């Protein structure tokens, strides 16, 4: 009898539990099952929180930052850093204003080339030569005191002695829009051709140079066809920037009638501190190309000089119009070997690089005192003429 009672009690309990559970499932507050997902059958949906967490905006770091943080152990942020990350940065503060690229203002400036222009094989007439100097009166100049005054005196004496034009241009007239002042030599050359319409050749000579032998006239020295034939370096290596080999060589024979630029090179490549440029259709085109904003915006150490070197090396159409001469012909340095250093009787000494050893002022003073003046040349010419007259008698 007790066993029967116990069995009935257990049965009653089981029935009660079944009824209670069934009622609960039918209740409207019970969560609905996820249809079609056996793994979630009978699970409860997550109840949304009353307060949403603050929005956190994540910006992709720059590529450099990604590279530097790759494979780095993750550092745990401090509470302060977490707060900063949750702040939305202002767009105005995020973007840095970009500096405008330089634009050369003289791009469209050019000069005329008369139709049928004729170049005398004997060289230009004196009035067809312009000796050009340009400056804004600033620059380091290697610490040479009163360099501008010395340079003007030296150029004027030489030009007056031979009947050439001397043209000094204050480059503050040019708005270079932030470009380095050395680029002003390009519009200065163009202006020289415009200021002297009869000019066929412009000689650009840096201020930190001295004409040492003013008795030398340019036709016999370099501008006549015969002088070009004898002076131009033939089958000589063309040196690239920094002294690199280019595997290029100057012509074995020049067509001197097509030469529009006469220049020399040192151990680092061509040097634009002293060069001659002829009025021609080619040079008109070159001056426009040379002032390309891409060149001006570049980070070339030699600036306009490296731009010209780039054109010479990479474009045969430019190279064919360039005549290379030994450095001592138009651009000797105060120190160097037989191909570079100045020797008595050389036309010019150029103090390029003298500031490296802080010797500019001392070297300039030394050579200035050793130079031959135009007055000395005149006296020597009178003595020579008197001797000739005596011999004729």
C-alpha positions in Angstrom: 0.0 0.0 0.0 2.7 2.6 0.8 4.4 1.8 -2.5 1.1 2.6 -4.4 0.8 5.9 -2.5 4.4 6.9 -3.4 3.8 6.0 -7.1 0.7 8.1 -7.2 2.4 11.0 -5.6 5.3 10.9 -8.1 2.9 10.7 -11.0 0.9 13.7 -9.7 4.1 15.7 -9.4 5.2 14.8 -13.0 1.8 15.8 -14.4 1.9 19.1 -12.5 5.2 20.0 -13.9 4.2 19.1 -17.5 1.1 21.3 -17.2 3.1 24.2 -15.7 5.8 24.0 -18.4 3.2 23.9 -21.2 1.4 26.9 -19.8 4.7 28.9 -19.7 5.5 28.1 -23.4 2.1 29.4 -24.4 2.6 32.6 -22.5 2.9 35.8 -24.8 6.1 36.9 -22.8 8.0 33.8 -23.7 10.9 34.3 -26.3 10.3 33.0 -29.8 12.7 30.4 -31.1 15.0 31.1 -34.1 13.5 29.4 -37.1 15.8 27.4 -39.3 18.7 27.5 -36.9 18.9 24.2 -34.9 22.0 25.4 -33.0 20.0 28.3 -31.5 16.8 26.5 -30.9 15.4 27.3 -27.5 18.0 30.1 -26.9 16.9 33.5 -25.6 17.4 36.7 -27.6 19.7 39.3 -26.1 17.8 42.1 -24.6 19.1 45.5 -25.9 20.7 47.7 -23.3 18.9 50.9 -22.4 21.9 53.2 -22.9 24.0 52.7 -26.1 27.8 53.1 -25.7 29.5 56.2 -27.3 30.3 56.0 -31.0 34.0 55.4 -31.7 35.3 56.6 -35.1 38.4 54.8 -36.3 40.7 56.4 -39.0 43.1 54.4 -41.1 46.7 55.4 -40.2 49.1 56.4 -43.0 50.9 53.7 -44.8 54.2 54.7 -43.0 52.5 54.3 -39.7 51.1 50.9 -40.7 54.5 49.7 -41.7 56.1 50.9 -38.5 53.5 49.3 -36.3 53.3 46.0 -38.1 54.3 43.1 -35.9 54.5 45.4 -32.9 53.0 44.2 -29.6 49.7 45.8 -28.9 49.9 48.2 -26.0 47.0 48.6 -23.6 45.5 52.0 -23.8 45.2 54.1 -20.7 41.8 55.5 -19.8 42.9 58.9 -21.0 43.9 57.5 -24.4 40.6 55.6 -24.7 38.7 58.9 -24.1 40.8 60.6 -26.8 40.1 57.8 -29.3 36.3 58.2 -28.7 36.5 61.9 -29.6 35.6 62.8 -33.2 38.4 64.9 -34.7 37.6 68.1 -36.5 38.2 67.9 -40.3 39.8 71.4 -40.3 42.4 70.3 -37.8 43.1 67.0 -39.6 44.0 68.5 -43.0 47.2 70.5 -43.3 47.2 73.2 -46.0 49.4 72.3 -48.9 52.0 74.7 -50.1 51.3 75.8 -53.7 53.8 74.6 -56.2 56.2 77.1 -57.7 55.3 78.5 -61.0 58.0 80.3 -63.0 56.5 83.7 -64.0 58.6 84.1 -67.1 57.5 81.0 -68.9 55.9 83.0 -71.8 58.7 85.5 -72.1 60.8 85.1 -75.2 62.9 87.0 -77.7 62.9 87.6 -81.5 65.0 85.7 -83.9 65.2 87.6 -87.3 64.3 85.5 -90.3 67.4 84.6 -92.2 69.8 85.7 -89.4 73.4 85.4 -90.6 76.4 84.4 -88.4 79.8 85.6 -89.6 82.3 82.8 -89.6 84.9 85.2 -88.3 82.7 85.8 -85.3 80.2 88.5 -84.2 80.9 92.2 -84.4 81.7 93.8 -81.0 78.2 95.3 -80.7 76.7 91.9 -81.2 78.1 90.6 -77.9 76.6 91.2 -74.5 78.4 90.4 -71.2 75.7 89.8 -68.7 75.8 90.0 -64.9 72.8 89.7 -62.6 72.1 89.9 -58.9 69.8 91.0 -56.2 72.7 92.2 -54.1 72.1 89.3 -51.7 73.4 85.8 -51.4 76.3 84.5 -49.5 78.9 85.2 -52.2 81.4 83.2 -50.2 81.9 86.2 -47.8 83.6 88.3 -50.5 83.3 92.0 -49.4 81.8 94.4 -52.0 81.7 91.6 -54.6 79.0 93.3 -56.7 81.0 96.5 -57.1 84.2 94.6 -58.0 82.3 92.5 -60.5 80.7 95.5 -62.2 84.0 97.3 -62.5 85.7 94.2 -63.9 83.0 93.5 -66.6 82.6 97.2 -67.6 86.4 97.6 -68.1 86.5 94.5 -70.3 83.4 95.4 -72.3 84.6 98.9 -72.9 88.0 97.8 -74.0 86.6 95.6 -76.8 83.4 97.4 -77.6 81.0 94.8 -76.2 77.8 95.6 -74.3 77.8 95.2 -70.6 74.4 94.5 -69.1 73.7 94.4 -65.4 70.2 93.2 -64.3 68.8 93.6 -60.8 66.9 90.4 -60.5 64.5 91.9 -57.9 62.5 92.9 -61.0 61.5 89.2 -61.4 58.8 87.7 -59.2 60.2 84.2 -58.9 57.3 83.1 -56.7 59.6 81.4 -54.2 62.0 79.9 -56.7 65.7 80.0 -55.9 67.3 83.3 -57.2 69.7 81.3 -59.5 66.7 80.7 -61.8 66.6 84.4 -62.5 69.5 84.0 -65.0 67.0 82.6 -67.5 64.7 85.7 -67.8 67.9 87.8 -67.5 69.3 86.2 -70.7 66.0 86.6 -72.5 65.9 90.3 -71.4 69.4 90.8 -72.6 68.5 89.6 -76.1 65.5 91.9 -76.0 67.4 94.9 -74.6 70.0 94.6 -77.4 68.2 93.5 -80.5 71.4 93.4 -82.5 73.1 91.0 -80.1 73.9 87.5 -81.3 75.8 86.2 -78.3 75.2 86.6 -74.5 78.0 85.6 -72.2 76.7 84.7 -68.7 79.4 85.1 -66.1 78.7 84.6 -62.4 79.6 87.4 -60.1 82.2 85.4 -58.2 84.5 85.3 -61.2 87.2 87.7 -62.4 88.3 88.4 -66.0 92.0 88.0 -65.5 93.3 88.6 -69.1 91.3 91.4 -70.7 93.6 91.5 -73.7 91.8 88.4 -75.0 89.1 89.1 -77.5 86.2 86.7 -77.8 86.3 86.1 -81.5 89.9 84.8 -81.6 89.3 83.0 -78.3 86.1 81.1 -78.8 83.3 82.7 -81.0 84.8 82.4 -84.5 84.3 79.2 -86.4 88.0 78.6 -86.5 88.3 79.1 -82.7 85.4 76.7 -82.2 87.1 74.0 -84.3 90.3 74.3 -82.3 88.8 74.7 -78.8 86.0 72.2 -78.7 86.7 69.0 -76.9 86.3 66.1 -79.4 85.2 62.6 -78.4 85.5 63.5 -74.7 83.4 61.9 -72.0 80.3 63.8 -71.0 80.2 63.8 -67.2 76.9 63.4 -65.4 75.8 65.0 -62.1 78.1 64.2 -59.2 80.7 62.9 -61.6 78.7 59.9 -62.8 79.6 58.2 -66.0 77.0 58.7 -68.8 78.7 56.6 -71.5 78.1 59.6 -73.8 80.9 61.5 -75.6 81.2 64.8 -77.4 81.3 64.6 -81.2 84.4 63.5 -83.0 83.7 66.4 -85.4 81.4 69.3 -84.7 79.1 71.1 -87.1 80.1 74.5 -85.5 77.4 76.3 -87.5 74.8 74.5 -85.3 76.4 75.3 -82.0 74.3 77.6 -79.8 75.7 76.9 -76.4 79.4 76.9 -75.4 80.1 75.6 -72.0 82.7 73.6 -69.9 82.4 70.9 -67.4 84.3 70.1 -64.2 84.5 66.9 -62.2 80.8 67.2 -61.3 79.5 67.7 -64.8 78.8 70.9 -66.8 79.1 74.2 -64.9 76.7 77.0 -65.7 78.8 79.7 -64.0 80.3 80.8 -67.3 78.8 80.0 -70.7 77.8 81.5 -74.0 74.4 81.3 -75.7 73.6 82.4 -79.2 70.4 84.0 -80.5 68.8 81.3 -82.6 65.5 79.4 -83.0 67.0 76.6 -81.0 68.0 78.8 -78.0 64.6 80.5 -78.1 63.0 77.0 -77.8 65.6 76.0 -75.1 64.9 78.9 -72.9 61.3 78.1 -72.8 62.0 74.4 -72.1 64.7 75.1 -69.5 62.2 77.1 -67.4 59.7 74.2 -67.2 58.0 74.3 -63.7 58.8 70.6 -63.3 62.5 71.5 -63.3 62.0 74.4 -61.0 60.0 72.3 -58.6 62.6 69.5 -58.5 65.0 69.0 -55.6 68.1 69.0 -57.8 71.0 70.3 -55.8 72.4 72.2 -58.8 68.9 73.6 -59.7 69.1 75.3 -63.1 72.5 73.8 -63.8 71.2 70.3 -63.2 68.2 71.0 -65.3 70.4 71.9 -68.3 72.6 68.9 -67.7 69.5 66.7 -67.6 68.5 68.1 -71.0 71.9 67.6 -72.5 72.3 64.0 -71.3 68.8 62.8 -72.1 68.1 64.6 -75.3 70.3 64.4 -78.4 68.4 67.3 -80.0 69.8 69.5 -77.2 73.2 67.8 -77.1 73.8 68.5 -80.8 73.7 72.2 -80.2 76.2 72.2 -77.3 80.0 72.8 -77.7 82.1 71.6 -74.8 85.5 73.4 -74.2 88.2 72.7 -71.7 87.4 74.3 -68.4 90.3 76.7 -68.5 89.1 78.2 -71.7 86.2 80.1 -70.1 85.8 78.8 -66.5 89.1 78.0 -64.7 89.1 77.5 -60.9 91.6 79.0 -58.5 92.8 75.5 -57.7 93.1 72.3 -59.7 95.1 70.5 -62.2 96.1 71.5 -65.7 92.6 71.0 -67.0 90.9 72.9 -64.2 93.1 75.3 -62.3 93.9 78.8 -63.5 97.2 79.5 -65.2 98.7 82.9 -66.2 97.1 84.0 -69.4 93.7 82.2 -68.9 90.7 84.4 -69.5 88.7 83.9 -66.4 89.0 82.5 -62.8 85.8 81.4 -61.2 85.7 80.9 -57.4 83.1 78.1 -57.5 83.2 76.0 -54.2 85.6 78.3 -52.5 83.2 78.6 -49.5 83.7 75.0 -48.6 87.0 75.8 -47.0 86.1 79.4 -46.2 88.8 80.7 -48.6 86.7 82.9 -50.9 87.7 86.3 -49.6 91.4 85.5 -49.4 91.4 83.9 -52.9 89.4 86.7 -54.5 91.7 89.4 -53.1 94.8 87.5 -54.2 93.5 87.1 -57.8 92.1 90.6 -58.0 95.6 92.0 -57.2 97.1 89.7 -59.9 94.7 90.5 -62.7 95.7 92.6 -65.6 93.7 95.8 -65.9 92.3 97.3 -69.1 94.6 100.3 -68.5 97.6 98.0 -68.5 96.4 96.4 -71.8 96.1 99.9 -73.4 99.6 100.8 -72.3 101.0 97.5 -73.6 99.1 98.1 -76.9 100.6 101.5 -77.3 104.1 100.2 -76.7 103.5 97.4 -79.2 102.2 99.9 -81.8 105.2 102.2 -81.3 107.6 99.2 -81.8 105.8 98.3 -85.0 106.1 101.9 -86.3 109.8 102.0 -85.5 110.4 98.7 -87.4 108.5 100.1 -90.5 110.9 103.1 -90.5 
